[in-house]
């Protein structure tokens, strides 16, 4: 799968998480080089989602290279639930922060 398509799937999943949690005023930062993809999504919310700790845990699931193509095919297949557990296996690093009413999720993937 091409890097552009992977980037779009990652963005879709992060935006789905934010919108499902009522965070709709979003800012996206996207940086892509030959070596690294960094995506950061931020949004204003009076209170962080109740599952913010679980979110970070899911996104920090170790990358599984041996199943990567299969996982890419699954990501975005469901319209009824978040697939953050799958997303975590496709990125190398993730940070979730909530400060001063701003929630930010940043993921990084080495190519």
Secondary structure, DSSP 8 states (H G I E B T S, - for coil): --HHHHHHHHHHHHHHHHHHTT--SEEEEEEE-SSEEEEEEEEE-SS--TTHHHHHHHHTS---GGGHHHHHHHTT--SSS--HHHHHTT-SEEEEEEETTEEEEEEEEE-
